[in-house]
């Protein structure tokens, strides 16, 4: 014996009772070779059942759901006259039986009518609710009408409200629809669904529930259920299976209230608080149904039927009173509400948006706003102290560019935690990338100039103006703009309502930004571009490490900035690779952006303003007081002068070397007696003017191409000449004398 159920038999409802009837039959008849399958719908049922019937020795198949009917009927028709496959089938319906197919049905209208009578008697608010699958769920609302009619006839004052759920089993919709009916003031709610979700919701809200899905709910919920009916499928299945075991001709079966206890399909149970008067009225109604033909039950014959049938083109009975009774088969076409029934349609769950935490959103926005004000204050300080050596030597215009980049980043972070839409998704990425390009690009280009000026072993005049550097900063921005334009055009960066992510519920969604695969590829390119920019900054900072004037040497500041960025990347990248909730991801990105930008600003600008505070406008080096050259540049000049005077120095290995010191302080070996080019002593004058010229003034170059510093302090010059004479008079080292010999 094969039994097909539409849903799990643990639903405490319709399928549970079908399974209970099957189990009771197996026990009573000693049947051990049985199988049960959960399946629904024509395609799935046919795909499952046909191979079983063809390949196994199956005596009987119980197709218990309306969703099984078409497939089971088709398979039965295929083997109706077969001599090798003698399987009998049972389906839901009332059509005529065939040699291998029988149909069973039960009067669902009568039990819903009785449930309505109880609801009309029990309600205290005179507001009653109901839930049904509806046509989309495979059931017309004729049974809703039966429930309403029972309540209306016993209590004309009732107000009736109902929803269609769209299926027999949808716990989420059932729960929410029930809650809405309760909010409307309904204190009694019935249903024709498979599970007890409606009853659980009613009980949770402090009301008494009705058990109207065929399971004896009072057995489970006790006095929380005030009225319950159950199906006794054993009484239907037992005679059918007995007949099949003896290869009898299939016979249809009809279930309803019956005076014969062995055939009575419905078992009713009441709560202790139900008055005897209510029970008596219900029993009287049941007795009337038992004693009258189905065709003239109150659900089929009443004063409202003629007007309804006329409006909806239904046929009235030709056997009974045609002014009150509808034709039996037309009862199942009753689907539209009668006057007095308030229908809300199919219940649809509106997805609830889960928003970004307002407190975190406000907190990040406030911090970003404070930092914007702080950066603006630094801008004012840069402008006010632009004439000081500490600020002037660092190129004020590029300092402003760096700060402006920080402002853009902070603005992008505020946008990052704002309410999302397509414009915000694109705008925040544009702002953050442009901000970092401006900040890092200006920092790299500014220090690139310092490298070119001080990495000058030949002491040539180096003239690099701001106008020569602007295109390089612009180039950084153009690259960023081009890449972001490509991302915007092909990446389809947009806001979507995402479900099923993070810890969202089934009917919750979150607004997130999403891009296509092409956009992700461009984004990786942008990240690679930033990586290259950072590596360039590392290289430049390493090259200017030799500059011994604090105002110019920003290698430490840049290094510390890059350390901060690297630290964040080492923390962020693993976190971003691992699964994260979107809110956590947003918090990490925003905090990292704030930290990197703020750390860069503080590392770069705090030392400058400290020097302004500590040393004033003159700075930390005598150069800014007397235009004295850098020690390294002076050492190079002295080395060249020493070479010209014929007294050559040697390196640690005893080889002759010139005085041309490179950045890494290595010397170039020169052959003995080789003539050394005459380079006049001098120095690169590291004085940044408003035009940002860092060179030796051309007016100070004499006719012998010697670089003169006319404004060098005379006492310092004398001291320098005396040191040079001492160097010239000192005997060469032993190693050098040996080499000369």
C-alpha positions as CSV (number, residue, x, y, z in Angstrom):
1,X,0.0,0.0,0.0
2,X,1.3,3.4,-1.0
3,X,0.1,6.6,0.7
4,X,0.7,10.1,-0.8
5,X,0.5,13.1,1.4
6,X,0.8,16.8,0.3
7,X,2.9,17.9,3.3
8,X,4.6,16.4,6.3
9,X,2.4,14.3,8.6
10,X,3.6,16.2,11.7
11,X,1.6,19.4,10.7
12,X,-0.9,18.8,13.5
13,X,-3.6,19.3,10.9
14,X,-5.0,17.7,7.8
15,X,-2.0,15.5,6.8
16,X,-1.5,14.3,10.4
17,X,-5.1,13.0,10.5
18,X,-4.7,11.3,7.1
19,X,-1.5,9.5,8.4
20,X,-3.3,8.6,11.6
21,X,-6.1,6.9,9.5
22,X,-3.5,5.0,7.5
23,X,-1.7,3.8,10.6
24,X,-5.0,2.6,12.3
25,X,-5.9,0.7,9.1
26,X,-2.4,-1.0,9.1
27,X,-2.8,-2.0,12.7
28,X,-6.3,-3.4,12.3
29,X,-5.6,-5.3,9.1
30,X,-2.1,-6.3,9.9
31,X,-0.6,-4.6,6.8
32,X,3.2,-4.3,7.1
33,X,4.3,-3.6,3.5
34,X,3.5,0.1,3.2
35,X,5.2,3.2,2.0
36,X,4.5,6.9,2.5
37,X,5.7,9.8,0.2
38,X,5.4,13.5,0.6
39,X,4.6,15.0,-2.9
40,X,2.2,17.5,-4.4
41,X,1.3,18.7,-7.9
42,X,0.7,16.9,-11.1
43,X,4.3,16.7,-12.4
44,X,6.0,15.7,-9.2
45,X,3.3,13.2,-8.4
46,X,3.4,11.5,-11.8
47,X,7.2,11.4,-11.9
48,X,7.3,9.7,-8.5
49,X,4.3,7.3,-8.8
50,X,4.5,6.0,-12.3
51,X,7.8,4.1,-11.9
52,X,6.6,2.6,-8.6
53,X,3.4,1.3,-10.2
54,X,5.3,-0.1,-13.2
55,X,8.1,-1.8,-11.3
56,X,6.7,-2.8,-7.9
57,X,3.9,-5.0,-6.9
58,X,1.5,-2.3,-5.5
59,X,-2.0,-3.3,-4.5
60,X,-3.4,0.1,-3.5
61,X,-2.5,3.8,-3.8
62,X,-4.1,6.4,-1.6
63,X,-3.9,9.8,-3.3
64,X,-5.1,12.0,-0.4
65,X,-4.6,15.5,-1.7
66,X,-6.4,17.5,-4.4
67,X,-2.9,18.0,-5.9
68,X,-2.6,14.3,-6.5
69,X,-5.9,13.9,-8.4
70,X,-4.9,14.5,-12.0
71,X,-1.7,12.4,-12.0
72,X,-3.3,9.5,-10.1
73,X,-6.3,9.5,-12.4
74,X,-4.1,9.5,-15.5
75,X,-2.0,6.5,-14.2
76,X,-5.1,4.6,-13.2
77,X,-6.5,5.2,-16.7
78,X,-3.3,3.8,-18.3
79,X,-3.7,0.4,-16.5
80,X,-7.5,0.3,-16.2
81,X,-7.7,-2.9,-18.3
82,X,-4.2,-4.2,-17.6
83,X,-3.8,-7.9,-16.8
84,X,-0.4,-7.5,-15.3
85,X,-0.8,-4.4,-13.2
86,X,-3.8,-4.6,-10.9
87,X,-3.2,-1.6,-8.7
88,X,-6.3,0.2,-7.3
89,X,-6.3,4.0,-6.8
90,X,-8.2,6.2,-4.4
91,X,-8.5,9.9,-5.2
92,X,-10.4,12.9,-3.8
93,X,-13.7,13.6,-5.6
94,X,-17.2,12.4,-6.3
95,X,-17.1,11.2,-9.9
96,X,-18.1,7.7,-10.9
97,X,-15.8,4.8,-9.9
98,X,-13.9,2.8,-12.6
99,X,-12.5,-0.7,-12.5
100,X,-9.3,0.4,-10.7
101,X,-10.3,3.9,-9.4
102,X,-12.5,5.0,-6.6
103,X,-13.2,8.5,-5.2
104,X,-13.9,9.7,-1.7
105,X,-15.3,13.0,-0.6
106,X,-16.6,14.6,2.6
107,X,-19.0,17.3,3.3
108,X,-16.6,20.1,4.2
109,X,-19.4,22.7,4.1
110,X,-21.4,21.1,6.9
111,X,-18.5,21.1,9.4
112,X,-17.6,24.7,8.5
113,X,-21.3,25.7,9.0
114,X,-21.3,24.1,12.5
115,X,-18.0,25.9,13.3
116,X,-19.6,29.2,12.2
117,X,-22.6,28.5,14.5
118,X,-20.2,28.1,17.4
119,X,-18.3,31.2,16.5
120,X,-21.5,33.3,16.3
121,X,-22.5,32.0,19.8
122,X,-19.1,32.4,21.4
123,X,-17.9,35.9,20.1
124,X,-18.1,38.7,22.6
125,X,-17.1,41.5,20.2
126,X,-19.4,40.3,17.4
127,X,-16.3,40.4,15.1
128,X,-15.3,37.2,13.5
129,X,-12.3,36.4,11.2
130,X,-11.5,33.7,8.8
131,X,-8.5,32.4,6.7
132,X,-8.7,30.2,3.6
133,X,-6.4,29.1,0.8
134,X,-8.5,30.7,-1.9
135,X,-8.6,29.6,-5.5
136,X,-4.8,30.1,-5.9
137,X,-4.4,27.6,-3.1
138,X,-6.7,25.1,-4.7
139,X,-9.9,25.8,-2.8
140,X,-12.9,28.0,-3.5
141,X,-14.4,30.1,-0.8
142,X,-17.6,28.3,-0.6
143,X,-16.4,26.9,2.7
144,X,-15.7,30.4,4.0
145,X,-19.3,31.2,3.0
146,X,-20.5,28.2,5.0
147,X,-18.7,29.4,8.1
148,X,-20.1,32.9,7.7
149,X,-23.6,31.6,7.1
150,X,-23.6,29.5,10.3
151,X,-22.4,32.5,12.4
152,X,-24.8,34.9,10.6
153,X,-27.9,32.8,11.1
154,X,-27.2,32.2,14.8
155,X,-26.1,35.8,15.4
156,X,-27.2,38.5,12.9
157,X,-25.1,41.1,14.6
158,X,-21.7,39.7,13.6
159,X,-19.2,41.4,11.4
160,X,-17.1,39.1,9.3
161,X,-13.6,39.7,7.8
162,X,-11.5,37.2,5.9
163,X,-8.2,36.8,3.9
164,X,-7.0,34.3,1.3
165,X,-3.6,32.9,2.1
166,X,-2.8,31.4,-1.3
167,X,-2.0,27.9,-0.1
168,X,-3.1,25.4,2.5
169,X,0.2,25.7,4.3
170,X,2.0,29.0,4.7
171,X,2.8,29.6,8.3
172,X,4.3,33.1,7.8
173,X,1.3,34.5,6.0
174,X,-1.1,32.8,8.3
175,X,0.5,34.2,11.4
176,X,0.6,37.7,10.1
177,X,-2.9,37.7,8.7
178,X,-4.2,36.3,11.9
179,X,-2.5,39.1,13.8
180,X,-4.1,41.7,11.6
181,X,-7.6,40.2,12.1
182,X,-7.0,40.3,15.9
183,X,-6.0,43.9,15.6
184,X,-9.3,44.7,13.9
185,X,-11.1,43.4,17.0
186,X,-11.9,39.9,15.9
187,X,-12.0,37.6,19.0
188,X,-12.9,34.4,17.1
189,X,-10.9,33.2,14.1
190,X,-11.5,30.1,12.0
191,X,-9.6,28.7,9.0
192,X,-9.5,25.9,6.5
193,X,-5.7,25.5,6.5
194,X,-3.6,22.5,7.1
195,X,-1.6,23.6,10.2
196,X,-2.4,25.4,13.5
197,X,-0.5,28.6,12.9
198,X,-3.6,30.7,13.2
199,X,-4.5,29.0,16.5
200,X,-1.0,29.5,17.9
201,X,-1.2,33.2,17.1
202,X,-4.6,33.6,18.7
203,X,-3.4,31.8,21.8
204,X,-0.2,33.9,22.0
205,X,-2.4,37.0,22.0
206,X,-4.4,35.8,25.0
207,X,-7.6,34.6,23.2
208,X,-9.2,31.1,22.9
209,X,-8.5,29.3,19.6
210,X,-10.7,27.2,17.4
211,X,-9.5,23.9,16.1
212,X,-10.9,23.9,12.6
213,X,-8.3,22.0,10.5
214,X,-9.3,18.5,11.3
215,X,-6.8,17.7,14.1
216,X,-8.0,17.2,17.7
217,X,-6.2,20.4,18.9
218,X,-7.6,20.2,22.4
219,X,-5.5,17.0,22.9
220,X,-2.4,19.2,22.5
221,X,-3.5,22.7,23.7
222,X,-6.1,21.8,26.3
223,X,-8.3,24.6,27.4
224,X,-6.6,27.1,25.1
225,X,-8.7,25.6,22.4
226,X,-12.4,26.2,23.1
227,X,-13.8,24.3,20.2
228,X,-12.2,21.6,18.0
229,X,-13.3,19.1,15.4
230,X,-11.3,16.2,14.0
231,X,-11.5,14.0,10.9
232,X,-11.8,10.2,11.6
233,X,-10.2,8.9,8.4
234,X,-10.1,5.4,9.8
235,X,-13.8,5.1,9.2
236,X,-13.3,6.0,5.5
237,X,-10.1,4.0,4.8
238,X,-11.0,0.8,6.6
239,X,-13.9,-0.4,4.4
240,X,-12.1,0.7,1.2
241,X,-8.9,-1.2,2.0
242,X,-10.8,-4.3,3.1
243,X,-12.6,-4.3,-0.3
244,X,-9.3,-3.9,-2.1
245,X,-7.7,-6.8,-0.2
246,X,-10.4,-9.2,-1.6
247,X,-10.1,-7.7,-5.1
248,X,-13.6,-6.2,-4.8
249,X,-15.0,-3.7,-7.2
250,X,-14.0,-0.2,-6.2
251,X,-16.8,1.8,-4.5
252,X,-17.0,5.5,-3.8
253,X,-17.3,6.7,-0.3
254,X,-18.9,9.8,1.2
255,X,-18.2,11.2,4.6
256,X,-20.3,13.5,6.7
257,X,-22.3,13.7,10.0
258,X,-24.1,10.4,10.4
259,X,-26.4,8.9,12.9
260,X,-24.4,5.7,12.6
261,X,-21.4,6.1,14.9
262,X,-19.2,3.8,12.8
263,X,-19.8,6.2,9.8
264,X,-19.8,9.5,11.6
265,X,-16.8,11.3,10.1
266,X,-16.5,14.3,12.5
267,X,-15.6,14.2,16.2
268,X,-16.3,17.4,18.1
269,X,-14.8,18.5,21.4
270,X,-15.7,21.6,23.6
271,X,-13.8,23.5,26.3
272,X,-15.1,23.4,29.8
273,X,-16.1,27.0,29.7
274,X,-18.6,26.4,26.9
275,X,-22.1,26.7,28.3
276,X,-24.5,23.8,27.9
277,X,-26.9,26.1,26.1
278,X,-24.3,26.6,23.3
279,X,-23.6,22.9,23.0
280,X,-27.4,22.2,22.8
281,X,-27.8,24.7,19.9
282,X,-24.9,23.2,18.1
283,X,-26.1,19.6,18.6
284,X,-29.6,20.7,17.3
285,X,-27.9,22.1,14.2
286,X,-25.9,18.8,13.7
287,X,-29.1,16.7,14.1
288,X,-30.8,18.8,11.4
289,X,-27.9,18.3,9.0
290,X,-27.9,14.5,9.7
291,X,-31.6,14.3,9.0
292,X,-31.8,16.3,5.8
293,X,-30.3,15.6,2.3
294,X,-27.2,17.5,1.5
295,X,-28.9,19.3,-1.4
296,X,-31.1,21.2,1.0
297,X,-28.7,21.9,3.8
298,X,-28.7,25.6,4.9
299,X,-25.5,26.2,3.0
300,X,-27.3,25.2,-0.3
301,X,-30.8,26.6,0.4
302,X,-31.5,30.0,2.0
303,X,-33.0,33.3,1.2
304,X,-29.8,34.9,0.0
305,X,-29.0,32.3,-2.6
306,X,-31.2,33.4,-5.5
307,X,-29.9,37.0,-5.6
308,X,-26.3,35.7,-5.4
309,X,-26.8,33.1,-8.1
310,X,-28.3,35.7,-10.4
311,X,-25.4,38.1,-9.9
312,X,-22.7,35.5,-10.5
313,X,-24.5,33.4,-13.1
314,X,-24.9,30.3,-11.0
315,X,-27.6,27.7,-11.6
316,X,-30.4,27.2,-9.1
317,X,-31.7,23.7,-8.3
318,X,-34.3,22.1,-10.6
319,X,-35.2,19.4,-8.0
320,X,-35.7,21.5,-4.9
321,X,-37.0,25.1,-4.3
322,X,-35.5,27.0,-7.2
323,X,-36.0,30.3,-5.4
324,X,-33.7,29.3,-2.5
325,X,-31.6,26.2,-3.4
326,X,-28.6,26.2,-5.7
327,X,-27.8,23.3,-7.8
328,X,-25.5,20.9,-5.9
329,X,-22.5,21.1,-8.3
330,X,-22.8,24.9,-8.4
331,X,-22.1,25.2,-4.7
332,X,-18.4,24.7,-5.3
333,X,-18.4,27.7,-7.6
334,X,-19.3,30.0,-4.8
335,X,-16.2,32.2,-4.5
336,X,-17.2,35.8,-4.3
337,X,-18.3,37.3,-0.9
338,X,-21.9,37.6,0.0
339,X,-23.3,40.9,1.3
340,X,-22.1,41.3,4.9
341,X,-18.8,39.5,4.2
342,X,-15.7,41.8,4.2
343,X,-13.1,40.4,1.9
344,X,-9.5,41.7,2.1
345,X,-8.1,39.6,-0.8
346,X,-5.0,37.6,-0.9
347,X,-2.7,38.3,2.0
348,X,0.7,39.5,0.9
349,X,3.5,40.0,3.3
350,X,5.2,43.3,2.8
351,X,8.9,42.9,3.2
352,X,10.3,45.0,6.1
353,X,13.4,47.0,5.5
354,X,16.2,46.4,8.0
355,X,18.0,49.8,8.1
356,X,21.6,50.5,9.1
357,X,21.8,51.2,12.8
358,X,20.8,54.9,13.3
359,X,23.1,55.3,16.3
360,X,26.1,54.1,14.3
361,X,25.1,56.1,11.3
362,X,24.8,59.3,13.3
363,X,28.0,58.6,15.2
364,X,30.1,58.1,12.0
365,X,28.5,61.2,10.5
366,X,29.2,63.3,13.6
367,X,32.9,62.1,13.7
368,X,33.3,62.8,10.0
369,X,31.8,66.3,10.5
370,X,34.1,67.1,13.4
371,X,37.1,66.0,11.3
372,X,36.0,68.1,8.4
373,X,35.9,71.1,10.7
374,X,39.4,70.1,12.0
375,X,40.8,69.9,8.5
376,X,39.3,73.3,7.6
377,X,41.0,74.7,10.8
378,X,44.3,73.2,9.6
379,X,43.8,74.9,6.2
380,X,43.4,78.2,7.9
381,X,46.6,77.5,9.9
382,X,48.5,76.7,6.7
383,X,47.3,79.9,5.1
384,X,48.1,82.0,8.2
385,X,51.6,80.6,8.6
386,X,52.4,80.1,4.9
387,X,55.4,82.5,5.3
388,X,57.0,80.4,8.0
389,X,59.9,78.1,6.9
390,X,58.1,75.0,8.2
391,X,55.1,75.5,6.0
392,X,56.8,77.3,3.1
393,X,59.4,74.5,2.6
394,X,56.5,72.0,2.4
395,X,54.8,73.8,-0.5
396,X,51.6,75.4,1.0
397,X,49.6,74.8,-2.2
398,X,50.2,71.1,-2.1
399,X,49.4,71.0,1.6
400,X,46.1,72.5,0.7
401,X,45.6,69.8,-1.9
402,X,46.3,67.1,0.7
403,X,43.8,68.7,3.1
404,X,41.2,69.1,0.3
405,X,41.6,65.4,-0.5
406,X,40.9,64.6,3.2
407,X,37.8,66.7,3.1
408,X,36.5,64.7,0.1
409,X,37.2,61.4,1.8
410,X,35.3,62.5,4.9
411,X,32.4,63.6,2.8
412,X,32.4,60.3,1.0
413,X,32.3,58.5,4.4
414,X,29.2,60.5,5.4
415,X,27.7,59.5,2.1
416,X,28.7,55.9,2.8
417,X,26.4,55.6,5.8
418,X,23.5,57.6,4.2
419,X,20.2,56.2,2.9
420,X,21.1,54.3,-0.2
421,X,20.0,54.9,-3.8
422,X,21.7,54.6,-7.2
423,X,23.1,58.1,-6.9
424,X,24.5,57.5,-3.4
425,X,26.1,54.1,-4.4
426,X,28.0,55.8,-7.3
427,X,28.7,59.1,-5.5
428,X,30.3,57.7,-2.4
429,X,32.7,55.6,-4.4
430,X,33.6,58.6,-6.6
431,X,34.2,60.8,-3.5
432,X,36.3,58.3,-1.6
433,X,38.5,57.4,-4.6
434,X,39.0,61.0,-5.7
435,X,39.7,62.0,-2.1
436,X,42.5,59.4,-1.7
437,X,43.9,60.2,-5.2
438,X,44.1,63.9,-4.3
439,X,45.6,63.2,-0.9
440,X,48.2,60.6,-1.8
441,X,48.9,62.1,-5.3
442,X,49.7,65.5,-3.9
443,X,51.9,64.0,-1.2
444,X,53.9,62.0,-3.7
445,X,54.3,64.8,-6.2
446,X,55.2,67.3,-3.5
447,X,58.0,65.1,-2.2
448,X,59.1,64.1,-5.7
449,X,60.2,67.8,-6.2
450,X,62.3,67.6,-3.0
451,X,63.9,64.5,-4.2
452,X,64.9,66.1,-7.5
453,X,66.3,69.2,-5.7
454,X,68.4,67.4,-3.1
455,X,69.4,64.4,-5.2
456,X,71.7,66.7,-7.1
457,X,75.4,65.4,-7.0
458,X,76.5,67.7,-9.8
459,X,75.1,70.8,-8.0
460,X,73.3,71.9,-11.0
461,X,70.7,74.6,-10.9
462,X,67.3,72.9,-10.3
463,X,64.2,74.9,-10.9
464,X,60.8,73.2,-10.4
465,X,57.8,75.4,-10.1
466,X,54.3,74.6,-8.9
467,X,53.1,75.0,-12.5
468,X,55.4,72.1,-13.5
469,X,54.0,69.9,-10.8
470,X,50.3,70.6,-11.3
471,X,50.0,68.3,-14.4
472,X,51.3,65.4,-12.3
473,X,48.6,65.9,-9.7
474,X,46.1,66.3,-12.5
475,X,47.4,63.1,-14.1
476,X,46.6,61.2,-10.8
477,X,43.1,62.6,-10.8
478,X,42.6,61.9,-14.5
479,X,43.5,58.3,-14.1
480,X,41.1,58.0,-11.2
481,X,38.3,59.8,-13.2
482,X,38.8,57.6,-16.2
483,X,38.7,54.4,-14.2
484,X,35.7,55.5,-12.2
485,X,33.9,56.6,-15.5
486,X,34.5,53.1,-16.9
487,X,33.2,51.5,-13.7
488,X,30.1,53.7,-13.7
489,X,29.3,52.9,-17.4
490,X,29.9,49.2,-17.5
491,X,29.7,48.2,-13.8
492,X,26.0,48.9,-13.4
493,X,26.6,50.1,-9.8
494,X,23.1,50.4,-8.3
495,X,21.0,50.0,-5.1
496,X,19.1,46.8,-4.7
497,X,16.8,45.4,-2.0
498,X,18.7,42.3,-0.9
499,X,17.0,39.4,0.9
500,X,18.5,36.2,2.3
501,X,21.7,37.9,3.5
502,X,23.3,38.3,6.9
503,X,20.8,37.4,9.6
504,X,17.7,38.8,7.8
505,X,14.4,37.2,8.3
506,X,12.4,35.6,5.5
507,X,10.5,38.7,4.8
508,X,13.1,41.3,5.6
509,X,15.4,43.1,3.1
510,X,18.3,45.5,3.3
511,X,19.4,48.1,0.8
512,X,22.8,47.4,-0.5
513,X,25.0,48.6,-3.4
514,X,25.8,46.0,-6.0
515,X,27.8,46.0,-9.3
516,X,28.2,43.6,-12.1
517,X,31.2,41.4,-12.8
518,X,32.6,44.0,-15.2
519,X,32.4,46.6,-12.5
520,X,34.2,44.4,-10.0
521,X,37.1,44.0,-12.5
522,X,37.4,47.8,-12.9
523,X,37.3,48.2,-9.1
524,X,40.2,45.8,-8.7
525,X,42.1,47.9,-11.3
526,X,41.4,51.1,-9.2
527,X,42.8,49.3,-6.1
528,X,45.9,48.3,-8.1
529,X,46.3,51.9,-9.1
530,X,46.2,53.0,-5.5
531,X,48.7,50.3,-4.7
532,X,51.1,51.6,-7.4
533,X,50.6,55.2,-6.0
534,X,51.5,54.0,-2.5
535,X,54.6,52.2,-3.8
536,X,55.7,55.3,-5.6
537,X,55.2,57.2,-2.3
538,X,57.4,54.7,-0.5
539,X,60.1,55.0,-3.1
540,X,60.1,58.8,-3.0
541,X,60.2,58.9,0.8
542,X,63.2,56.5,0.7
543,X,65.0,58.7,-1.7
544,X,64.6,61.9,0.3
545,X,65.8,60.3,3.5
546,X,69.2,61.9,3.0
547,X,67.9,65.4,3.4
548,X,69.0,66.5,6.9
549,X,66.7,69.6,7.1
550,X,63.6,68.7,9.0
551,X,61.4,71.1,7.1
552,X,62.2,69.2,3.8
553,X,62.7,65.7,5.0
554,X,59.2,64.1,5.2
555,X,60.4,60.6,4.7
556,X,59.5,59.7,8.3
557,X,56.1,61.3,8.1
558,X,55.4,59.5,4.8
559,X,56.7,56.2,6.2
560,X,54.5,56.5,9.2
561,X,51.5,57.3,7.0
562,X,52.1,54.3,4.9
563,X,52.6,52.2,8.0
564,X,49.2,53.3,9.2
565,X,47.6,52.5,5.8
566,X,49.4,49.1,5.7
567,X,48.3,48.3,9.2
568,X,44.7,49.0,8.3
569,X,45.0,46.9,5.1
570,X,46.4,43.9,7.1
571,X,43.4,44.1,9.4
572,X,40.7,45.0,6.8
573,X,41.6,42.6,4.0
574,X,41.2,39.4,6.1
575,X,38.0,40.7,7.6
576,X,36.6,41.6,4.1
577,X,37.5,38.2,2.8
578,X,35.7,36.4,5.6
579,X,31.9,36.4,5.7
580,X,30.6,39.6,7.2
581,X,27.3,41.1,7.7
582,X,26.8,44.2,5.5
583,X,26.5,46.5,8.6
584,X,29.8,45.2,10.0
585,X,31.4,45.6,6.6
586,X,30.2,49.2,6.4
587,X,31.5,50.0,9.9
588,X,34.9,48.5,9.2
589,X,35.3,50.4,5.9
590,X,34.2,53.7,7.4
591,X,36.3,53.4,10.5
592,X,39.3,52.4,8.4
593,X,38.7,55.3,6.1
594,X,38.5,57.7,9.0
595,X,41.6,56.3,10.6
596,X,43.8,56.3,7.5
597,X,42.8,59.8,6.5
598,X,43.1,61.3,10.0
599,X,46.4,59.5,10.7
600,X,47.9,60.9,7.4
601,X,46.7,64.4,8.3
602,X,48.0,64.3,11.8
603,X,51.4,62.7,10.9
604,X,52.0,65.2,8.2
605,X,50.8,68.4,9.8
606,X,51.3,68.1,13.5
607,X,55.2,68.2,13.2
608,X,54.9,71.3,11.0
609,X,52.8,73.3,13.3
610,X,54.9,72.1,16.3
611,X,58.0,73.6,14.6
612,X,56.1,76.8,13.9
613,X,55.2,76.9,17.6
614,X,58.6,75.9,18.8
615,X,61.0,77.8,16.4
616,X,58.8,80.4,14.9
617,X,59.0,81.4,11.3
618,X,62.8,80.9,11.1
619,X,62.6,77.1,11.4
620,X,65.0,74.6,12.8
621,X,68.0,75.1,10.5
622,X,70.5,78.0,10.0
623,X,69.7,77.9,6.3
624,X,66.4,79.7,7.0
625,X,68.3,82.3,9.0
626,X,71.4,82.8,6.8
627,X,70.6,80.9,3.7
628,X,73.1,78.3,4.7
629,X,73.2,75.2,2.5
630,X,72.4,71.7,3.5
631,X,75.2,69.8,5.2
632,X,75.1,67.2,2.5
633,X,75.2,69.7,-0.3
634,X,78.1,71.6,1.4
635,X,80.0,68.3,1.9
636,X,79.7,67.7,-1.8
637,X,81.0,71.1,-2.6
638,X,83.9,70.8,-0.2
639,X,84.7,67.4,-1.6
640,X,84.9,68.8,-5.1
641,X,87.1,71.7,-3.9
642,X,89.4,69.3,-2.2
643,X,89.7,67.3,-5.4
644,X,90.5,70.4,-7.4
645,X,93.3,71.4,-5.1
646,X,95.1,68.1,-5.8
647,X,94.6,66.5,-2.4
648,X,92.4,63.5,-3.1
649,X,90.6,61.5,-0.5
650,X,90.4,57.8,-0.3
651,X,87.5,55.6,0.7
652,X,87.6,52.9,3.4
653,X,89.4,50.5,1.0
654,X,92.2,53.1,0.3
655,X,91.0,53.9,-3.2
656,X,91.0,57.5,-4.5
657,X,87.5,58.9,-4.5
658,X,85.9,62.0,-5.7
659,X,83.8,64.2,-3.5
660,X,80.6,63.4,-5.4
661,X,78.4,61.9,-2.7
662,X,75.3,60.1,-3.9
663,X,72.1,59.5,-2.0
664,X,73.4,56.2,-0.6
665,X,76.8,57.9,0.4
666,X,78.8,55.6,-1.8
667,X,81.9,57.0,-3.6
668,X,83.0,56.5,-7.1
669,X,86.6,55.2,-7.5
670,X,88.9,57.3,-9.7
671,X,92.2,56.3,-11.1
672,X,95.5,57.8,-9.9
673,X,96.7,60.9,-11.7
674,X,93.3,61.2,-13.4
675,X,92.2,64.8,-13.7
676,X,89.1,65.7,-11.7
677,X,86.6,68.1,-13.2
678,X,86.7,71.5,-11.6
679,X,83.5,72.1,-9.7
680,X,83.4,75.3,-7.7
681,X,82.4,75.0,-4.1
682,X,78.8,75.9,-3.6
683,X,75.5,74.6,-2.4
684,X,72.0,74.1,-3.5
685,X,70.0,76.8,-1.9
686,X,66.8,75.1,-0.6
687,X,64.7,78.2,-0.3
688,X,61.1,77.8,-1.5
689,X,59.7,81.0,-2.8
690,X,56.1,81.7,-3.6
691,X,56.9,80.4,-7.1
692,X,58.3,77.4,-5.5
693,X,61.8,77.8,-7.1
694,X,64.4,75.7,-5.3
695,X,67.7,76.5,-6.9
696,X,70.7,78.8,-6.9
697,X,69.8,82.3,-8.0
698,X,71.0,82.7,-11.6
699,X,72.2,86.2,-10.8
700,X,74.7,84.7,-8.4
701,X,76.5,82.7,-11.1
702,X,79.8,84.4,-12.0
703,X,81.7,84.4,-15.3
704,X,83.7,81.3,-14.3
705,X,80.5,79.4,-13.8
706,X,81.1,79.3,-10.0
707,X,78.1,79.3,-7.8
708,X,78.3,82.1,-5.2
709,X,76.2,82.6,-2.1
710,X,76.5,86.3,-1.6
711,X,74.4,86.4,1.4
712,X,76.3,83.8,3.4
713,X,77.5,85.1,6.7
714,X,81.1,86.3,6.5
715,X,82.2,84.7,9.8
716,X,80.8,81.3,8.7
717,X,82.7,81.7,5.3
718,X,86.0,82.4,7.1
719,X,85.5,79.4,9.3
720,X,84.8,77.2,6.3
721,X,87.9,78.5,4.5
722,X,90.1,77.7,7.5
723,X,88.7,74.2,7.7
724,X,89.5,73.8,4.0
725,X,93.1,74.9,4.5
726,X,93.5,72.4,7.3
727,X,92.3,69.7,5.0
728,X,94.8,70.8,2.3
729,X,97.8,70.8,4.7
730,X,97.1,67.5,6.3
731,X,99.3,64.6,5.0
732,X,97.6,61.9,3.0
733,X,96.8,58.6,4.7
734,X,99.4,55.9,4.5
735,X,97.3,53.9,2.2
736,X,97.0,56.8,-0.2
737,X,100.8,57.4,-0.1
738,X,101.3,53.8,-1.0
739,X,99.0,54.0,-3.9
740,X,100.7,57.1,-5.2
741,X,104.1,55.4,-5.0
